[in-house]
């Protein structure tokens, strides 16, 4: 509209905290997934928290990634206590305005509690423990299905993997046999076995029912390893990240496909998105009107203000319009 200018401008969140789990596995990839967008956004203070090893040292790969991506502070702490330190600040750790990163149930609980506390801190999303839902049909390779399920199960004993069988003709016994076979050679098989003990298989009549179940579950990772997988993309409503087709394992999203692997879990994909550059930004709306612009919009504003009984709102426009008319009459 002539005389009315509106826009939205992006500004970085000045101070952010990123949590890199390290209790049972080294995760430099998570350091990159969080510190790189923070650097691109222009965040001035970036605190990276990660648990040290028993000798007090930090994984050198994580430190290298942190240095390359512009991390300003390293906090040698893990778990809920690390989240709390970043939220409140300590003598050696700056207080941050938003906290990012996955973790176990205690890390996730700490993030959710602190975002509603006097700490005045925001979070990216509830992220962790890890989970995957795999949809398979009669054309799926049991070896690949087993590998995908185990790739999440090995994260930790509290991970959950779900296999959804779409239709008839799927050799479930072959998949179970392959899981057992592959699990035996995994260095982290104890974690995988515990995760599998509380995971499950769902039998769906067809792909429509399989996708419907997935939308209700809202998984962190959704693998659609079926024939013509791409045609089902439009039916997917709730998922953190989707992997379509037989040649798209979830691990490519963890490391190299270009998407971020910090994703909502526990059904929160219904209302949260995964981390992106926008997560490290806030957006400010700006408007500017000329006299002509106020002439056009003013009567509508006056009418709405009158309906809502907000006389001062109305007068803020009316008095200006009167000034404009008075000058025009001279």
Backbone bond lengths (Angstrom), bond angles and torsions (degrees), N, CA, C in turn:
res aa  C-N    CA-C-N  psi(-1)  N-CA   C-N-CA  omega(-1)  CA-C   N-CA-C  phi
1 X - - - 1.461 - - 1.528 109.01 -
2 X 1.312 116.81 130.74 1.452 120.73 -179.70 1.526 110.22 -62.29
3 X 1.331 115.57 130.22 1.455 120.93 -179.16 1.508 114.61 90.67
4 X 1.336 117.06 -3.64 1.468 121.75 178.87 1.527 108.14 -126.79
5 X 1.320 115.54 120.59 1.470 119.89 179.81 1.525 109.14 -120.78
6 X 1.324 116.30 126.38 1.461 122.26 176.88 1.516 109.12 -129.28
7 X 1.316 116.45 142.92 1.460 119.91 175.52 1.526 109.44 -155.24
8 X 1.312 114.07 168.19 1.460 121.02 176.26 1.518 108.14 -124.07
9 X 1.326 117.28 127.78 1.459 121.13 -178.38 1.524 109.55 -114.96
10 X 1.316 116.08 145.17 1.464 122.09 -179.17 1.522 110.05 -97.65
11 X 1.318 116.10 137.74 1.457 122.92 173.81 1.522 108.06 -134.48
12 X 1.317 115.96 141.64 1.461 118.96 -178.77 1.527 110.82 -71.29
13 X 1.314 116.15 154.39 1.462 121.41 167.86 1.524 105.81 -77.52
14 X 1.316 117.64 122.67 1.465 121.13 -167.86 1.522 113.34 -62.34
15 X 1.330 117.63 -42.67 1.469 119.96 -176.75 1.523 109.95 -131.59
16 X 1.310 116.26 127.79 1.465 121.32 -178.38 1.523 110.06 -131.52
17 X 1.317 114.73 152.50 1.457 121.18 174.20 1.511 109.52 -116.21
18 X 1.315 116.70 135.85 1.463 120.50 178.39 1.523 108.69 -121.69
19 X 1.310 115.20 130.60 1.461 121.04 -177.94 1.519 109.62 -104.35
20 X 1.325 115.62 124.88 1.462 122.09 178.88 1.524 107.84 -115.01
21 X 1.332 118.44 106.93 1.465 120.16 -179.96 1.524 111.10 -59.12
22 X 1.325 115.24 153.84 1.461 118.20 179.44 1.508 112.98 -161.71
23 X 1.311 116.96 13.65 1.453 119.39 -177.19 1.511 113.85 -64.75
24 X 1.328 117.39 -42.08 1.469 120.54 -177.22 1.516 113.12 -123.38
25 X 1.329 117.99 -8.01 1.465 120.91 -179.06 1.523 109.38 -151.27
26 X 1.322 116.03 150.09 1.462 122.36 176.51 1.525 108.16 -86.69
27 X 1.342 117.48 128.27 1.465 120.54 -173.32 1.531 112.30 -129.33
28 X 1.335 117.93 65.64 1.472 118.88 175.20 1.522 112.49 -62.70
29 X 1.326 117.20 -24.92 1.468 119.61 178.87 1.526 111.01 -62.34
30 X 1.328 117.37 -36.84 1.462 120.02 178.03 1.522 110.94 -68.25
31 X 1.336 116.37 -35.70 1.468 119.64 175.53 1.522 110.46 -58.90
32 X 1.327 116.92 -41.35 1.466 120.57 178.79 1.522 111.63 -70.72
33 X 1.332 116.63 -43.12 1.461 120.53 -177.39 1.529 112.42 -59.49
34 X 1.330 116.63 -26.11 1.459 120.15 -177.31 1.524 113.26 -104.08
35 X 1.325 117.67 -39.20 1.467 119.12 -175.93 1.521 112.67 -77.07
36 X 1.334 118.35 -31.17 1.469 119.99 179.96 1.531 111.79 -64.58
37 X 1.346 119.91 -51.45 1.467 117.63 177.09 1.526 113.07 -63.79
38 X 1.338 117.76 -30.46 1.469 119.82 175.97 1.520 110.44 -63.38
39 X 1.329 116.00 -40.14 1.468 120.81 178.60 1.526 110.93 -67.03
40 X 1.332 116.77 -45.10 1.468 120.60 -179.76 1.530 110.63 -62.67
41 X 1.336 116.23 -39.44 1.465 120.44 -179.76 1.523 111.99 -66.82
42 X 1.338 116.39 -26.05 1.461 120.40 -179.74 1.512 114.46 95.57
43 X 1.331 117.67 19.50 1.466 120.80 178.93 1.532 109.83 -58.21
44 X 1.324 116.61 130.75 1.462 120.77 -173.58 1.526 112.58 -80.13
45 X 1.313 117.08 -36.25 1.463 121.83 178.60 1.521 108.61 -120.32
46 X 1.329 115.87 122.99 1.465 121.36 179.17 1.522 107.71 -127.90
47 X 1.325 116.25 110.43 1.460 121.94 179.09 1.523 108.50 -99.65
48 X 1.317 116.85 123.71 1.467 121.35 176.76 1.519 108.09 -105.76
49 X 1.326 116.35 119.46 1.462 122.03 177.66 1.516 109.31 -106.47
50 X 1.307 116.30 131.70 1.465 120.84 177.39 1.522 108.36 -154.03
51 X 1.329 118.74 142.46 1.463 120.10 -177.69 1.524 111.79 -70.59
52 X 1.326 118.09 136.48 1.465 120.44 177.36 1.524 111.02 -78.37
53 X 1.319 115.31 164.55 1.462 120.13 174.20 1.524 109.34 -75.95
54 X 1.312 117.20 179.66 1.462 120.74 -176.35 1.521 112.61 -62.98
55 X 1.336 117.40 -27.09 1.468 119.85 178.53 1.527 112.41 -87.83
56 X 1.328 116.73 4.89 1.455 120.62 176.82 1.510 115.17 88.88
57 X 1.311 117.56 0.59 1.463 120.64 -177.52 1.527 110.96 -88.96
58 X 1.337 114.37 159.51 1.459 121.61 176.22 1.522 108.44 -106.20
59 X 1.316 115.77 141.61 1.468 121.58 178.73 1.529 110.35 -49.22
60 X 1.328 116.86 125.60 1.471 120.76 -175.30 1.523 111.97 -65.27
61 X 1.333 117.59 -30.21 1.464 119.80 177.68 1.532 111.23 -67.18
62 X 1.323 116.17 -39.32 1.465 120.21 177.07 1.526 110.33 -65.77
63 X 1.328 117.01 -42.60 1.466 121.04 178.82 1.523 111.24 -62.81
64 X 1.319 116.50 -39.97 1.470 120.11 179.18 1.529 110.24 -62.72
65 X 1.324 116.53 -47.19 1.470 120.55 179.00 1.526 110.83 -61.53
66 X 1.325 116.33 -40.42 1.462 120.43 -179.95 1.522 111.04 -62.83
67 X 1.322 116.53 -42.95 1.469 120.26 -179.91 1.518 111.33 -65.85
68 X 1.316 117.01 -44.12 1.470 120.89 -178.25 1.524 111.61 -65.45
69 X 1.326 116.83 -30.73 1.467 120.32 -174.18 1.527 113.38 -100.32
70 X 1.322 117.85 11.13 1.456 120.14 170.84 1.510 116.85 82.25
71 X 1.331 118.30 23.29 1.464 120.45 175.18 1.528 109.00 -64.44
72 X 1.325 117.15 135.19 1.467 120.76 -175.53 1.522 113.70 -96.86
73 X 1.337 117.60 -25.55 1.462 121.07 -178.18 1.527 109.30 -140.06
74 X 1.328 116.17 143.17 1.462 122.40 173.65 1.522 108.36 -114.34
75 X 1.325 116.36 126.96 1.459 122.45 176.13 1.524 108.13 -108.99
76 X 1.321 115.94 114.77 1.466 120.61 -179.44 1.524 109.03 -84.58
77 X 1.310 115.11 78.58 1.464 120.87 179.94 1.514 108.70 -161.23
78 X 1.317 115.54 151.81 1.457 120.28 178.86 1.513 110.76 -131.95
79 X 1.327 115.85 175.28 1.446 121.15 175.75 1.514 114.09 74.37
80 X 1.332 114.88 -165.61 1.463 121.18 -177.60 1.518 111.84 -60.87
81 X 1.343 117.13 -31.02 1.459 119.97 -178.84 1.528 111.95 -66.92
82 X 1.328 117.28 -32.89 1.466 120.52 176.84 1.524 110.67 -68.61
83 X 1.322 116.33 -41.01 1.467 120.52 177.89 1.526 109.92 -62.47
84 X 1.320 116.73 -42.65 1.458 121.02 179.57 1.524 111.53 -64.29
85 X 1.331 117.09 -41.50 1.469 120.81 -179.91 1.521 111.06 -60.77
86 X 1.323 117.03 -41.72 1.463 119.76 179.84 1.526 111.36 -71.37
87 X 1.328 116.50 -33.64 1.466 120.15 -178.34 1.525 112.06 -70.63
88 X 1.336 116.56 -42.31 1.462 120.74 -176.18 1.523 112.69 -95.37
89 X 1.335 116.23 -28.39 1.455 120.28 -173.43 1.523 110.95 85.60
90 X 1.326 116.58 149.33 1.464 122.51 176.65 1.525 108.09 -133.59
91 X 1.325 116.97 -176.72 1.461 120.46 177.89 1.522 111.95 -61.11
92 X 1.333 116.58 -29.96 1.467 119.71 -177.25 1.523 113.95 -113.02
93 X 1.328 116.95 -5.80 1.472 120.73 -177.85 1.523 109.53 -122.78
94 X 1.326 118.07 119.73 1.468 119.64 179.05 1.531 111.38 -64.77
95 X 1.316 115.69 147.11 1.463 119.97 172.15 1.522 108.66 -71.30
96 X 1.324 116.73 137.94 1.462 120.48 179.89 1.525 109.87 -110.67
97 X 1.324 114.89 166.26 1.462 120.44 -177.76 1.526 113.17 -100.14
98 X 1.335 116.59 -18.52 1.461 120.09 177.80 1.522 108.74 -151.48
99 X 1.326 115.72 140.38 1.464 121.64 -177.50 1.520 109.58 -116.62
100 X 1.320 114.77 134.41 1.463 122.61 -178.11 1.528 109.94 -122.13
101 X 1.322 114.92 155.82 1.453 119.59 167.44 1.512 114.79 124.70
102 X 1.331 115.55 153.78 1.462 121.81 178.99 1.524 111.19 -85.65
103 X 1.314 115.42 168.40 1.459 120.24 176.89 1.515 110.61 -177.21
104 X 1.325 115.08 -174.46 1.463 118.70 178.00 1.529 109.82 -79.04
105 X 1.322 115.76 -171.59 1.463 118.82 -175.06 1.529 112.37 -64.06
106 X 1.327 117.43 -27.69 1.460 120.64 -179.26 1.529 111.15 -75.26
107 X 1.320 116.42 -40.33 1.463 120.83 175.86 1.524 110.05 -62.78
108 X 1.320 116.12 -46.45 1.466 120.27 -179.68 1.525 111.32 -63.29
109 X 1.331 117.00 -42.14 1.468 120.36 178.41 1.526 110.91 -63.21
110 X 1.333 117.12 -41.18 1.467 120.56 179.25 1.521 111.07 -61.91
111 X 1.322 116.78 -43.03 1.465 120.17 178.57 1.526 110.98 -60.32
112 X 1.320 116.46 -44.93 1.464 120.43 -176.40 1.530 111.69 -69.39
113 X 1.336 116.78 -35.73 1.467 120.00 178.30 1.524 110.65 -69.20
114 X 1.329 116.55 -45.38 1.462 120.75 -174.45 1.522 112.96 -69.59
115 X 1.331 116.96 -28.77 1.467 117.46 179.66 1.529 111.88 -68.70
116 X 1.329 116.69 -16.70 1.466 120.75 178.11 1.527 112.06 -108.75
117 X 1.320 116.38 19.40 1.459 120.97 -177.75 1.523 111.14 -109.56
118 X 1.333 115.34 -178.65 1.462 120.94 178.15 1.525 112.31 -70.62
119 X 1.324 117.27 -4.75 1.466 120.17 179.64 1.523 111.92 -65.48
120 X 1.317 117.14 -20.13 1.471 121.47 179.19 1.527 110.67 55.14
121 X 1.315 115.42 57.50 1.458 120.59 179.50 1.520 108.69 -128.82
122 X 1.315 115.97 143.77 1.458 121.71 176.59 1.527 109.03 -100.97
123 X 1.323 116.75 164.59 1.464 120.51 175.70 1.524 109.34 -130.83
124 X 1.325 114.51 162.14 1.461 118.85 177.69 1.520 111.27 -70.60
125 X 1.336 116.55 -48.99 1.468 122.62 -176.36 1.523 107.70 176.87
126 X 1.337 118.94 166.54 1.459 120.34 166.30 1.535 108.21 -71.86
127 X 1.331 116.77 118.06 1.472 120.32 -173.68 1.520 110.04 -134.45
128 X 1.303 116.39 95.18 1.447 121.33 176.94 1.524 110.67 126.69
129 X 1.340 116.14 153.19 1.468 129.24 -3.65 1.533 112.81 -67.00
130 X 1.335 114.92 166.19 1.456 121.19 -174.12 1.525 112.28 -72.53
131 X 1.343 114.91 154.33 1.464 120.01 179.58 1.524 110.39 -154.66
132 X 1.325 115.50 154.72 1.461 121.18 174.63 1.521 108.75 -143.91
133 X 1.327 115.36 144.60 1.460 121.98 172.06 1.519 106.82 -121.57
134 X 1.316 116.31 124.17 1.462 122.20 -178.69 1.523 109.21 -113.52
135 X 1.329 116.52 125.52 1.465 121.38 174.33 1.522 108.36 -101.20
136 X 1.323 116.30 125.13 1.465 121.85 -178.28 1.521 110.18 -125.64
137 X 1.335 115.89 149.49 1.462 120.89 173.80 1.523 109.12 -128.03
138 X 1.318 116.70 -170.20 1.466 120.62 -174.73 1.524 112.86 -66.00
139 X 1.332 117.57 -15.09 1.459 120.92 -179.38 1.531 112.60 -93.77
140 X 1.319 117.48 -4.03 1.465 121.16 -177.19 1.525 110.97 -74.80
141 X 1.320 115.70 144.81 1.460 122.28 177.65 1.530 109.04 -84.19
142 X 1.343 118.81 117.38 1.467 120.76 -178.34 1.523 113.50 -56.66
143 X 1.328 117.14 -33.17 1.467 120.87 179.16 1.528 110.22 -63.63
144 X 1.321 115.96 -43.92 1.466 120.55 -179.26 1.529 111.24 -69.70
145 X 1.322 116.47 -40.89 1.466 120.30 179.58 1.527 110.01 -61.08
146 X 1.319 116.74 -45.73 1.466 120.91 179.44 1.522 111.14 -61.39
147 X 1.327 116.33 -42.77 1.467 120.31 -179.62 1.524 111.40 -62.66
148 X 1.334 116.73 -40.17 1.464 120.23 -179.93 1.528 111.57 -66.94
149 X 1.309 116.56 -40.33 1.463 119.77 178.63 1.525 110.92 -64.76
150 X 1.314 116.58 -42.64 1.462 120.62 -178.76 1.522 112.54 -70.63
151 X 1.329 116.77 -27.63 1.467 118.77 -178.83 1.525 111.82 -65.19
152 X 1.324 117.14 -23.99 1.462 119.99 173.56 1.518 111.57 -93.83
153 X 1.315 117.13 -36.34 1.464 120.29 -179.19 1.523 111.78 -61.10
154 X 1.333 117.48 -31.39 1.460 119.82 -177.61 1.529 113.10 -73.99
155 X 1.327 117.71 -10.00 1.465 119.95 178.80 1.521 111.42 -59.24
156 X 1.325 116.36 -42.71 1.455 119.12 -178.06 1.508 111.68 176.66
157 X 1.325 117.54 166.17 1.466 121.01 -176.44 1.517 113.82 -66.17
158 X 1.341 117.26 -18.67 1.464 119.68 179.94 1.521 112.89 -96.56
159 X 1.337 117.57 4.61 1.467 120.61 174.95 1.527 109.59 -70.48
160 X 1.334 116.10 158.40 1.464 119.80 176.91 1.516 109.83 -132.93
161 X 1.321 115.70 134.62 1.460 120.99 175.99 1.524 108.42 -122.14
162 X 1.325 115.26 139.87 1.465 121.67 -177.54 1.521 108.34 -129.17
163 X 1.310 116.53 128.88 1.465 122.39 175.19 1.519 108.34 -108.67
164 X 1.327 116.21 123.37 1.459 121.46 177.38 1.524 108.53 -110.11
165 X 1.314 116.27 118.81 1.459 122.58 179.85 1.526 108.65 -91.27
166 X 1.322 116.50 118.05 1.466 121.49 -178.11 1.524 110.23 -98.50
167 X 1.328 116.58 105.27 1.458 120.51 176.96 1.514 114.14 82.76
168 X 1.322 114.57 -170.02 1.462 121.49 -177.36 1.528 110.93 -92.80
169 X 1.320 114.36 170.16 1.457 120.37 173.07 1.511 115.57 89.09
170 X 1.324 117.84 3.49 1.468 120.69 179.67 1.525 108.82 -89.13
171 X 1.320 115.94 129.64 1.460 121.37 -179.85 1.527 108.85 -85.04
172 X 1.323 116.09 84.03 1.462 120.95 -177.32 1.520 110.97 -63.69
173 X 1.315 116.51 -37.39 1.465 120.10 179.63 1.522 110.90 -61.01
174 X 1.323 116.70 -38.47 1.467 120.42 179.05 1.524 110.88 -65.74
175 X 1.330 116.79 -37.81 1.468 120.34 177.81 1.524 110.20 -66.13
176 X 1.332 116.86 -45.72 1.461 120.61 179.99 1.524 111.21 -62.92
177 X 1.323 116.19 -39.91 1.463 120.33 178.21 1.524 110.62 -63.79
178 X 1.312 116.07 -40.78 1.462 120.51 -179.23 1.530 111.05 -68.74
179 X 1.320 116.79 -36.79 1.469 120.08 176.16 1.520 110.06 -59.93
180 X 1.317 116.13 -47.42 1.461 121.02 179.77 1.526 111.19 -61.45
181 X 1.319 116.43 -42.33 1.464 121.03 -179.07 1.524 111.51 -64.80
182 X 1.327 116.63 -49.62 1.465 120.18 -177.52 1.524 111.97 -68.19
183 X 1.316 115.98 -34.09 1.457 120.19 -177.34 1.527 111.75 -63.62
184 X 1.318 116.46 -33.44 1.461 120.46 -176.82 1.521 112.80 -61.33
185 X 1.317 117.27 -29.15 1.465 120.46 -176.62 1.528 113.19 -97.87
186 X 1.327 117.53 5.14 1.466 120.32 -179.57 1.528 111.14 -82.67
187 X 1.321 118.21 131.02 1.470 120.24 175.13 1.532 112.44 -59.81
188 X 1.324 116.57 -28.54 1.466 121.43 -178.73 1.533 111.08 -106.16
189 X 1.327 116.30 35.38 1.462 120.28 -174.39 1.530 112.62 -64.32
190 X 1.338 117.49 -29.39 1.464 118.90 179.61 1.527 110.80 -64.75
191 X 1.326 116.11 -41.05 1.464 119.55 175.73 1.522 110.49 -63.72
192 X 1.336 115.32 -44.56 1.464 119.89 -177.52 1.528 111.23 -62.19
193 X 1.319 116.71 -42.75 1.462 120.32 -178.95 1.531 111.62 -63.79
194 X 1.332 116.59 -39.65 1.466 119.43 178.30 1.524 111.04 -66.54
195 X 1.325 115.68 -39.95 1.467 119.00 178.18 1.525 110.64 -65.01
196 X 1.314 116.93 -41.41 1.463 120.83 -179.96 1.524 112.02 -64.74
197 X 1.329 116.29 -27.53 1.466 119.58 -176.83 1.527 112.48 -66.31
198 X 1.326 118.08 -22.50 1.471 119.50 176.52 1.533 111.29 -118.58
199 X 1.322 115.69 26.05 1.461 121.42 173.59 1.525 108.64 -103.99
200 X 1.329 117.61 175.27 1.463 118.00 -173.55 1.525 112.08 -156.97
201 X 1.338 114.28 167.38 1.465 123.34 176.92 1.525 108.36 -114.03
202 X 1.326 115.82 136.20 1.465 122.22 177.76 1.524 108.16 -116.49
203 X 1.318 116.96 132.93 1.462 121.45 178.53 1.531 109.07 -104.25
204 X 1.322 115.84 117.18 1.466 122.01 179.81 1.522 109.94 -108.02
205 X 1.328 116.23 149.63 1.463 120.04 -179.43 1.530 111.53 -64.90
206 X 1.317 116.03 -37.41 1.465 120.54 -176.40 1.527 108.79 -159.93
207 X 1.333 116.75 -174.58 1.455 120.91 -178.04 1.525 112.10 -66.61
208 X 1.311 116.97 -33.43 1.467 119.29 179.41 1.525 110.08 -61.08
209 X 1.324 116.41 -46.35 1.457 120.11 179.29 1.525 110.95 -68.54
210 X 1.326 117.00 -36.19 1.467 120.69 178.84 1.524 111.17 -62.81
211 X 1.331 116.63 -45.39 1.461 120.82 178.84 1.526 110.48 -66.86
212 X 1.322 116.90 -37.66 1.467 120.43 178.59 1.525 110.80 -60.99
213 X 1.333 116.02 -43.40 1.464 119.22 177.40 1.524 110.60 -63.19
214 X 1.326 116.48 -44.08 1.465 120.22 179.56 1.524 111.39 -59.40
215 X 1.319 116.93 -41.05 1.467 119.93 179.21 1.528 111.81 -63.67
216 X 1.324 116.85 -33.37 1.461 120.44 176.21 1.526 110.99 -71.74
217 X 1.315 116.30 -39.98 1.470 121.49 -179.03 1.526 111.19 -72.25
218 X 1.335 117.35 -35.32 1.475 123.85 179.58 1.525 111.55 54.51
219 X 1.339 117.48 65.76 1.464 120.23 -173.52 1.525 113.64 -72.79
220 X 1.313 114.36 156.69 1.466 120.47 171.98 1.529 109.76 -62.21
221 X 1.329 115.56 -51.21 1.464 122.07 176.90 1.526 108.97 -119.24
222 X 1.321 116.47 132.79 1.465 121.81 176.15 1.520 108.79 -122.34
223 X 1.323 116.12 116.56 1.460 121.65 176.29 1.522 108.13 -104.27
224 X 1.329 116.58 120.67 1.467 121.80 177.94 1.523 106.93 -107.48
225 X 1.319 115.22 87.66 1.466 121.70 -176.39 1.527 108.68 -100.76
226 X 1.338 114.76 72.51 1.463 121.10 -178.27 1.523 108.91 -135.51
227 X 1.317 115.54 169.45 1.467 120.11 176.54 1.537 109.67 -65.67
228 X 1.333 115.69 136.31 1.471 121.62 -179.89 1.532 111.68 54.44
229 X 1.319 115.64 47.89 1.468 120.81 -175.19 1.525 112.96 -59.69
230 X 1.334 116.75 -34.00 1.471 119.94 -174.90 1.530 112.52 -60.74
231 X 1.317 117.14 -28.68 1.471 118.89 -176.57 1.527 112.13 -70.11
232 X 1.339 117.16 -13.87 1.464 120.31 -178.94 1.526 112.64 -94.76
233 X 1.322 116.90 -3.73 1.467 119.76 -177.15 1.530 112.01 -56.04
234 X 1.313 116.77 -41.92 1.460 120.62 -176.98 1.518 114.19 -67.02
235 X 1.328 117.73 -15.01 1.463 121.33 -179.81 1.530 112.13 -90.07
236 X 1.325 116.84 -10.12 1.466 121.19 -177.02 1.521 109.40 -82.58
237 X 1.320 116.33 121.36 1.464 121.99 -178.31 1.522 112.75 -106.58
238 X 1.323 117.11 -36.67 1.464 120.59 -173.18 1.524 110.94 -131.76
239 X 1.323 116.40 112.93 1.463 122.30 175.30 1.520 108.01 -171.17
240 X 1.327 116.12 145.82 1.455 119.19 176.97 1.512 111.80 -70.05
241 X 1.332 116.25 -49.83 1.464 122.15 178.01 1.523 108.12 -149.23
242 X 1.331 116.00 141.86 1.470 121.65 -173.57 1.523 109.57 -116.52
243 X 1.324 115.69 140.30 1.461 122.99 -179.00 1.527 108.01 -124.82
244 X 1.323 116.04 109.35 1.456 121.79 -172.02 1.521 112.17 -100.56
245 X 1.333 115.61 132.42 1.453 120.80 171.28 1.516 114.44 92.32
246 X 1.334 116.13 168.93 1.463 121.38 -174.09 1.519 114.90 -73.67
247 X 1.332 117.95 -13.63 1.463 120.49 -175.28 1.527 112.08 -111.12
248 X 1.326 116.32 24.40 1.464 120.34 -177.64 1.528 110.11 -126.59
249 X 1.322 118.09 76.75 1.465 119.66 177.09 1.522 111.12 -69.31
250 X 1.305 116.44 154.00 1.468 120.89 -179.39 1.523 111.94 -60.85
251 X 1.308 117.80 -29.15 1.462 120.55 -176.84 1.522 113.31 -64.28
252 X 1.350 118.70 -22.76 1.469 118.65 176.20 1.529 110.04 -67.74
253 X 1.327 116.99 -33.03 1.457 119.95 175.88 1.516 112.18 -71.37
254 X 1.317 116.38 -29.67 1.463 120.31 177.50 1.522 112.03 -66.25
255 X 1.339 116.31 -30.93 1.462 118.64 -168.89 1.526 116.71 -124.73
256 X 1.332 119.69 -36.61 1.465 116.10 -161.90 1.516 117.75 -145.17
257 X 1.318 120.88 -8.49 1.468 119.49 -173.26 1.525 112.94 -74.49
258 X 1.332 117.06 -20.19 1.457 120.69 -179.73 1.511 114.13 113.52
259 X 1.328 117.72 -11.63 1.464 120.83 175.73 1.527 109.62 -89.14
260 X 1.318 116.52 165.32 1.462 120.68 179.37 1.519 109.96 -91.56
261 X 1.337 116.60 140.79 1.463 118.31 -176.84 1.531 113.48 -96.92
262 X 1.310 118.12 6.15 1.465 120.62 173.83 1.526 107.37 -90.85
263 X 1.342 115.22 108.03 1.464 121.79 -166.53 1.528 111.38 -133.82
264 X 1.336 117.42 156.52 1.465 120.29 178.28 1.525 111.84 -71.34
265 X 1.322 115.80 143.67 1.463 122.28 179.72 1.530 109.78 -124.13
266 X 1.324 114.67 -179.56 1.474 122.31 172.56 1.523 112.69 57.84
267 X 1.331 116.11 33.40 1.457 120.20 178.14 1.513 114.83 86.23
268 X 1.328 117.74 -3.30 1.467 119.88 -177.58 1.521 112.98 -74.77
269 X 1.340 117.41 -4.11 1.466 119.15 173.06 1.526 111.25 -66.51
270 X 1.321 117.38 -9.67 1.471 120.00 174.50 1.526 111.57 -66.96
271 X 1.328 116.36 -28.42 1.476 118.14 -175.73 1.523 114.54 -135.30
272 X 1.336 117.96 -4.33 1.457 121.37 177.51 1.525 110.47 -116.64
273 X 1.335 115.50 153.36 1.463 122.06 172.65 1.524 108.92 -107.91
274 X 1.324 115.95 164.36 1.448 120.38 174.27 1.521 111.31 -70.00
275 X 1.325 115.74 168.75 1.464 121.05 179.42 1.523 110.41 -66.00
276 X 1.327 116.03 141.12 1.463 122.72 174.17 1.522 107.49 -147.65
277 X 1.308 116.84 -179.92 1.461 120.44 176.67 1.526 110.98 -56.67
278 X 1.332 116.63 -39.71 1.468 120.43 -179.65 1.526 112.58 -59.03
279 X 1.336 116.94 -25.84 1.462 120.31 -178.93 1.524 111.86 -63.38
280 X 1.331 116.71 -24.84 1.464 121.82 -177.86 1.525 112.05 -97.21
281 X 1.320 115.85 7.75 1.458 121.48 -179.46 1.520 110.46 -119.60
282 X 1.312 115.64 157.67 1.461 121.43 166.33 1.518 106.62 -123.63
283 X 1.303 116.54 154.17 1.459 120.78 -172.78 1.529 110.05 -120.08
284 X 1.317 114.72 130.77 1.462 122.17 -177.46 1.523 108.55 -112.56
285 X 1.314 116.80 131.28 1.465 119.90 176.40 1.527 109.59 -90.97
286 X 1.320 115.78 141.26 1.466 122.61 -178.42 1.527 108.38 -130.19
287 X 1.331 116.62 135.84 1.456 120.01 175.50 1.527 110.17 -135.20
288 X 1.320 115.21 148.25 1.464 121.52 179.88 1.526 108.60 -145.62
289 X 1.341 116.21 127.91 1.466 121.22 -178.59 1.531 110.46 -118.06
290 X 1.308 115.89 144.15 1.457 121.83 168.59 1.529 108.43 -91.12
291 X 1.327 116.29 175.70 1.467 119.09 175.95 1.524 110.75 -57.34
292 X 1.330 115.71 -42.19 1.463 119.69 179.80 1.526 110.70 -63.97
293 X 1.325 115.76 -38.31 1.461 119.77 178.47 1.507 112.28 -63.91
294 X 1.344 116.79 -40.98 1.461 119.50 179.35 1.525 111.25 -68.66
295 X 1.325 116.70 -34.07 1.471 119.22 175.58 1.528 110.86 -58.97
296 X 1.329 115.58 -39.71 1.466 119.76 -177.33 1.527 112.02 -73.54
297 X 1.324 116.32 -45.30 1.466 120.02 -175.28 1.522 113.11 -85.48
298 X 1.339 116.29 -28.88 1.457 120.70 -171.82 1.511 115.85 -50.99
299 X 1.332 119.68 -49.87 1.472 120.08 -178.59 1.529 113.20 -59.02
300 X 1.323 117.27 -35.00 1.467 120.08 178.72 1.531 110.56 -69.01
301 X 1.332 115.20 -39.38 1.464 119.48 178.50 1.527 110.07 -65.41
302 X 1.323 116.23 -43.85 1.468 119.94 178.70 1.526 111.07 -59.20
303 X 1.314 116.75 -42.58 1.464 121.01 -178.81 1.525 111.14 -64.24
304 X 1.342 117.12 -46.54 1.466 120.50 -179.76 1.525 111.08 -64.46
305 X 1.336 116.79 -41.25 1.464 120.06 179.52 1.526 111.08 -63.72
306 X 1.339 116.56 -38.94 1.466 120.22 178.64 1.522 111.02 -64.72
307 X 1.336 116.89 -42.27 1.467 121.11 178.81 1.528 110.61 -59.75
308 X 1.330 116.41 -39.33 1.465 120.85 -177.20 1.528 112.58 -86.61
309 X 1.326 116.87 -1.81 1.457 119.89 177.24 1.515 114.22 72.07
310 X 1.325 117.31 27.16 1.462 121.82 -178.54 1.527 108.81 -107.52
311 X 1.327 114.59 84.31 1.460 121.01 -172.88 1.524 112.61 -64.07
312 X 1.345 117.38 -38.10 1.467 119.40 -179.40 1.524 111.06 -65.22
313 X 1.333 116.15 -36.52 1.466 119.47 174.86 1.536 109.83 -58.47
314 X 1.318 114.83 -46.28 1.468 119.79 -178.20 1.527 111.07 -63.48
315 X 1.335 116.20 -43.96 1.462 119.62 -176.99 1.528 112.20 -64.63
316 X 1.349 117.33 -32.98 1.462 120.31 179.55 1.522 110.87 -57.92
317 X 1.328 116.25 -29.43 1.466 121.24 175.89 1.525 110.75 -88.73
318 X 1.325 116.39 -47.88 1.470 120.99 -174.84 1.524 112.10 -57.50
319 X 1.327 117.37 -44.69 1.468 120.78 -178.80 1.524 111.57 -63.16
320 X 1.326 116.45 -37.71 1.469 119.69 177.97 1.530 110.84 -68.44
321 X 1.326 115.95 -42.51 1.469 119.03 178.90 1.530 111.04 -62.83
322 X 1.330 115.96 -37.07 1.468 119.40 177.34 1.524 111.21 -64.38
323 X 1.348 116.44 -39.83 1.470 120.21 177.53 1.522 111.11 -63.21
324 X 1.330 115.31 -41.89 1.472 119.48 179.64 1.523 110.29 -62.55
325 X 1.322 116.43 -45.52 1.463 120.58 -179.11 1.529 111.51 -65.32
326 X 1.345 116.22 -37.46 1.466 119.59 179.83 1.524 111.13 -64.34
327 X 1.327 116.79 -41.14 1.464 120.20 179.09 1.516 111.02 -68.63
328 X 1.328 115.37 -35.45 1.468 119.56 -179.11 1.524 111.26 -67.86
329 X 1.335 116.16 -28.66 1.464 120.55 -177.21 1.523 112.71 -77.77
330 X 1.336 116.66 -16.98 1.475 120.34 -178.37 1.526 111.02 -74.86
